[in-house]
Amino acid sequence: MGLYMKPLPRKQQETATVIWNQPESPSYFRMGLACSAPYQDALPGQFVTLHLPGNLTPLLRRPFSIHRLIRENGRFKGMEILYKVVGGFTEKLTRAASGDAIDLLGPVGNGFTVSKEHKKVALVGGGIGIAPLVFLAETIAENGIDLSDSVACLGGRTAEDILCKAFFASTGINVRTTTDDGSEGEQALVTRPLEQWIADRRPDMVYACGPMPMLRAVADIASQNGLPCEISIETIMACGLGACLGCAVNKDETSGKYQHVCIDGPVFDARKLKF
């Protein structure tokens, strides 16, 4: 298939250093983390788990998609995460300052497939589900694919939830935005521009990340149109390493076995999941 993807990198736990931690909007932050060389082999769609040193609450690590890799003058420096403030841990995370230590474990999980055969793609992101799609779009572009015949459909409840629009536009990809309240783009579900794009331009591959109802709808649309589709599932995790089996999702259509997001995902071939 002419895959660009590398073998899965070895997981590594280390103390990373905060480079920056800045708000994108009242509810969303971007954090840059300086980390060691093995993380430069991370794949788009993989994630890391974080813990704040010295904090006993929460006790368990928290998962975050790798938003993008940080390079300066061609040299790897670290990675970036994009996160939404939704609870105690992420609220504490907003207080981290440049130079602070973060306990980092990753890269974890399976990433998206990038292939020379996928010259036209559709990226569909809902809210914070946009986070791994930035890394994916960068990887596709870096491997010589012209994104001018592709589309990024970005959806959210309000304009505040439409993230990274300027970045996607800078890659040359066509950007379509939707919000529930009409405060940004079309007042519609994010699947509407996807259906319109498929009807007009028919992509070779559909990638999506976001809430489960959105993923189910995207998978159905792809299936109805005979298109391959990979989805990245967001879920609560306890260990993130496959030990607790707490992140079980729907069954594989072929094997009938439950899949676990941390070890079988977070990226799945949508055709192999029973929603």
Backbone torsions as a table, in degrees:
resi	resn	phi	psi	omega
1	MET	NA	-1.7	-179.2
2	GLY	68.9	43.6	-176.3
3	LEU	-70.2	142.5	173.9
4	TYR	-89.9	-17.6	-166.7
5	MET	-68.9	145.0	177.7
6	LYS	-92.2	165.9	173.8
7	PRO	-59.5	153.2	179.5
8	LEU	-59.0	130.0	179.0
9	PRO	-70.7	155.5	178.7
10	ARG	-72.0	136.0	177.5
11	LYS	-68.4	146.9	-179.3
12	GLN	-145.0	136.0	175.0
13	GLN	-106.3	134.8	-179.0
14	GLU	-159.1	171.0	172.9
15	THR	-94.3	111.9	177.9
16	ALA	-92.9	163.2	-179.3
17	THR	-117.7	132.5	179.0
18	VAL	-68.3	125.3	175.1
19	ILE	-89.9	-47.5	175.4
20	TRP	-151.4	160.3	178.0
21	ASN	-152.3	96.5	-169.3
22	GLN	-130.1	145.4	-179.4
23	PRO	-74.0	138.7	170.7
24	GLU	-93.0	-29.5	178.5
25	SER	-163.9	178.7	-178.5
26	PRO	-56.6	-27.2	-174.6
27	SER	-110.8	-5.5	-174.9
28	TYR	-126.5	140.1	179.7
29	PHE	-131.5	153.1	171.1
30	ARG	-114.7	131.5	178.6
31	MET	-123.7	127.3	174.0
32	GLY	-97.4	134.3	-178.1
33	LEU	-125.3	125.6	173.2
34	ALA	-80.4	125.0	-178.0
35	CYS	-144.5	176.6	-170.3
36	SER	-82.2	169.7	-172.3
37	ALA	-56.2	-36.9	-178.6
38	PRO	-55.7	-24.9	-178.7
39	TYR	-72.5	-14.4	178.8
40	GLN	-70.7	-13.3	177.9
41	ASP	-93.4	7.8	178.6
42	ALA	-60.0	150.5	-179.8
43	LEU	-106.5	146.6	176.9
44	PRO	-60.9	130.8	-176.6
45	GLY	106.4	-21.2	175.5
46	GLN	-73.8	166.9	-178.3
47	PHE	-136.2	171.3	174.5
48	VAL	-126.1	161.1	172.3
49	THR	-116.7	143.1	-175.0
50	LEU	-121.2	150.7	170.9
51	HIS	-143.1	142.3	179.2
52	LEU	-90.5	115.7	-178.8
53	PRO	-54.8	135.5	177.3
54	GLY	84.9	-3.7	-179.8
55	ASN	-102.9	122.1	178.6
56	LEU	-91.1	-11.5	178.3
57	THR	-127.1	118.5	-1.8
58	PRO	-77.0	155.1	-178.9
59	LEU	-74.0	-37.4	-174.8
60	LEU	-86.9	156.0	177.3
61	ARG	-70.6	160.9	179.4
62	ARG	-122.4	136.8	-178.1
63	PRO	-87.2	144.1	176.3
64	PHE	-143.2	135.1	176.1
65	SER	-63.1	146.0	170.8
66	ILE	-75.1	116.9	-174.4
67	HIS	-80.5	-40.7	175.8
68	ARG	-172.6	163.2	174.4
69	LEU	-94.5	147.7	-178.7
70	ILE	-104.8	122.7	177.3
71	ARG	-129.4	144.4	175.1
72	GLU	-128.8	122.4	-177.7
73	ASN	53.9	39.0	177.7
74	GLY	80.8	-2.4	-177.8
75	ARG	-103.9	136.4	-179.9
76	PHE	-67.0	133.4	179.8
77	LYS	-119.7	-33.5	-177.8
78	GLY	170.5	-155.1	-179.4
79	MET	-138.8	167.6	-178.6
80	GLU	-126.8	141.4	171.3
81	ILE	-118.3	151.1	175.8
82	LEU	-118.6	124.4	-175.3
83	TYR	-136.1	155.1	177.7
84	LYS	-106.6	139.1	180.0
85	VAL	-81.2	105.6	-175.1
86	VAL	-128.2	-6.7	-177.2
87	GLY	-166.5	-168.3	-174.9
88	GLY	-61.4	-42.8	-177.1
89	PHE	-66.5	-49.1	-178.5
90	THR	-67.1	-28.4	175.3
91	GLU	-66.4	-41.4	176.1
92	LYS	-65.7	-35.5	-179.3
93	LEU	-62.3	-32.6	179.9
94	THR	-64.2	-21.4	-178.7
95	ARG	-84.9	-9.2	-180.0
96	ALA	-65.0	134.7	-177.5
97	ALA	-115.1	163.8	177.5
98	SER	-52.1	129.4	-179.4
99	GLY	97.0	-13.8	178.4
100	ASP	-71.1	155.6	-179.6
101	ALA	-94.7	140.7	175.5
102	ILE	-131.4	130.8	176.0
103	ASP	-78.8	121.5	-170.8
104	LEU	-121.3	133.8	175.2
105	LEU	-132.8	128.0	179.0
106	GLY	166.0	-167.6	-11.7
107	PRO	-70.3	144.8	-174.5
108	VAL	-118.2	145.7	172.0
109	GLY	86.8	-178.3	179.6
110	ASN	-98.7	144.9	-178.1
111	GLY	-101.1	-178.9	176.1
112	PHE	-70.8	153.0	174.3
113	THR	-89.2	128.3	175.2
114	VAL	-117.0	124.0	-173.6
115	SER	-132.4	149.8	175.3
116	LYS	-64.2	-21.2	179.5
117	GLU	-76.6	-15.9	-178.0
118	HIS	-97.6	75.0	-177.5
119	LYS	-81.4	-23.6	177.5
120	LYS	-124.2	119.8	-176.6
121	VAL	-126.8	159.8	173.3
122	ALA	-122.9	122.8	176.2
123	LEU	-104.2	130.2	-178.7
124	VAL	-126.7	117.1	-178.3
125	GLY	-125.8	133.7	176.2
126	GLY	-113.6	115.7	179.2
127	GLY	58.5	-129.2	-178.0
128	ILE	-68.3	-10.5	174.2
129	GLY	-63.2	-12.1	176.3
130	ILE	-68.4	-23.7	-172.0
131	ALA	-49.5	-55.2	-177.4
132	PRO	-74.7	-15.3	-177.3
133	LEU	-73.8	-21.3	174.7
134	VAL	-66.4	-49.0	177.2
135	PHE	-59.2	-40.6	179.3
136	LEU	-64.0	-47.9	-179.6
137	ALA	-61.6	-40.8	177.6
138	GLU	-61.4	-43.5	-178.8
139	THR	-64.7	-42.7	178.2
140	ILE	-61.0	-47.0	-179.0
141	ALA	-65.2	-40.0	-179.3
142	GLU	-65.2	-22.2	180.0
143	ASN	-97.5	21.4	167.9
144	GLY	86.6	10.6	178.3
145	ILE	-87.7	127.2	176.8
146	ASP	-77.4	118.9	-175.2
147	LEU	-87.6	5.2	-176.0
148	SER	-68.9	-17.4	176.2
149	ASP	-102.4	15.7	-179.5
150	SER	-116.1	171.8	-176.8
151	VAL	-139.0	145.6	170.7
152	ALA	-116.7	114.8	177.8
153	CYS	-100.1	114.3	-175.2
154	LEU	-113.5	124.8	-177.5
155	GLY	-127.5	156.9	178.3
156	GLY	-167.3	173.4	178.0
157	ARG	-70.2	-44.4	179.6
158	THR	-135.5	178.0	179.1
159	ALA	-58.8	-29.8	-179.9
160	GLU	-62.7	-25.7	-177.3
161	ASP	-88.5	-2.0	177.4
162	ILE	-89.7	105.7	-172.1
163	LEU	-109.3	147.8	169.2
164	CYS	65.1	22.4	-179.7
165	LYS	-58.8	-43.7	-178.7
166	ALA	-64.8	-38.4	178.3
167	PHE	-61.1	-50.6	-177.6
168	PHE	-60.1	-41.9	178.8
169	ALA	-60.6	-34.8	-178.4
170	SER	-67.6	-21.3	179.7
171	THR	-81.6	-10.6	-177.3
172	GLY	93.5	-3.2	179.1
173	ILE	-73.6	148.6	175.4
174	ASN	-74.6	133.3	-176.4
175	VAL	-114.4	130.3	175.4
176	ARG	-125.6	130.3	-178.6
177	THR	-120.4	145.9	175.9
178	THR	-139.8	149.1	174.3
179	THR	-138.2	154.8	179.4
180	ASP	-65.1	-35.4	-175.4
181	ASP	-100.6	0.0	178.7
182	GLY	78.8	10.3	-178.1
183	SER	-75.9	-12.6	175.3
184	GLU	-147.5	127.0	177.9
185	GLY	65.7	-149.2	-177.9
186	GLU	-80.9	141.9	174.6
187	GLN	-83.4	95.1	-174.1
188	ALA	-170.6	171.3	170.8
189	LEU	-73.5	151.6	-176.6
190	VAL	-65.9	-17.5	178.1
191	THR	-71.6	-19.9	-179.0
192	ARG	-63.2	-53.2	178.2
193	PRO	-64.2	-27.7	176.0
194	LEU	-63.4	-47.6	179.5
195	GLU	-61.7	-40.4	179.4
196	GLN	-64.6	-41.1	-179.0
197	TRP	-66.5	-42.4	179.0
198	ILE	-60.6	-41.4	-179.9
199	ALA	-65.0	-35.8	-175.3
200	ASP	-90.4	-38.9	-169.3
201	ARG	-123.7	-16.5	178.6
202	ARG	43.8	93.8	178.6
203	PRO	-72.3	165.9	177.0
204	ASP	-86.7	-20.7	-175.0
205	MET	-154.9	144.0	175.8
206	VAL	-118.1	130.4	175.8
207	TYR	-120.5	142.0	-179.3
208	ALA	-149.4	149.9	173.2
209	CYS	-149.0	134.7	-179.1
210	GLY	162.5	-164.3	-179.4
211	PRO	-65.3	152.9	-174.0
212	MET	-57.1	-42.1	177.9
213	PRO	-58.8	-37.9	177.8
214	MET	-65.4	-44.0	-179.3
215	LEU	-62.7	-40.1	178.9
216	ARG	-61.9	-43.4	-179.4
217	ALA	-66.4	-42.1	179.0
218	VAL	-63.5	-43.6	179.1
219	ALA	-61.0	-40.4	179.0
220	ASP	-64.4	-43.6	179.6
221	ILE	-62.8	-44.4	178.7
222	ALA	-61.9	-43.8	-179.4
223	SER	-62.9	-43.8	-179.3
224	GLN	-62.7	-27.0	-178.7
225	ASN	-101.7	6.9	177.6
226	GLY	66.2	33.9	-177.1
227	LEU	-108.7	140.2	172.9
228	PRO	-67.9	147.4	-175.5
229	CYS	-147.0	131.2	173.5
230	GLU	-116.5	132.8	-178.8
231	ILE	-122.2	142.5	175.7
232	SER	-106.2	119.6	-173.4
233	ILE	-93.7	131.6	175.0
234	GLU	-97.5	128.9	178.5
235	THR	-156.4	162.5	175.5
236	ILE	-73.1	137.1	177.9
237	MET	-124.8	149.5	175.8
238	ALA	-96.3	-56.8	-177.6
239	CYS	-104.2	-33.6	-178.3
240	GLY	77.5	7.4	-175.1
241	LEU	-126.9	5.1	178.0
242	GLY	88.2	6.4	-177.4
243	ALA	-85.1	-38.4	-173.4
244	CYS	-90.8	-19.9	-179.1
245	LEU	58.5	29.8	-177.7
246	GLY	-86.3	-4.7	-176.8
247	CYS	-111.9	37.7	179.2
248	ALA	-64.2	139.1	177.2
249	VAL	-124.5	-167.2	-174.9
250	ASN	-62.9	161.1	-173.4
251	LYS	-74.5	152.5	171.1
252	ASP	-71.2	128.8	-178.4
253	GLU	-60.9	-31.5	-175.7
254	THR	-82.1	-51.7	-174.4
255	SER	-87.0	-24.0	-176.4
256	GLY	77.2	4.7	-178.5
257	LYS	-93.8	150.3	175.1
258	TYR	-69.2	143.4	176.5
259	GLN	-101.4	153.3	178.8
260	HIS	-120.3	128.3	-171.0
261	VAL	-59.0	-39.4	-172.9
262	CYS	-71.6	-32.3	-176.5
263	ILE	-110.1	-31.5	178.2
264	ASP	-93.5	-18.3	-179.7
265	GLY	-123.7	-147.7	7.6
266	PRO	-74.8	-9.4	-179.9
267	VAL	-93.4	128.9	180.0
268	PHE	-127.1	149.4	166.8
269	ASP	-72.4	115.9	-173.8
270	ALA	-59.4	-26.8	-179.1
271	ARG	-70.0	-16.5	-176.3
272	LYS	-100.8	5.3	178.7
273	LEU	-108.4	140.8	175.3
274	LYS	-99.5	105.6	-176.5
275	PHE	-79.9	NA	NA
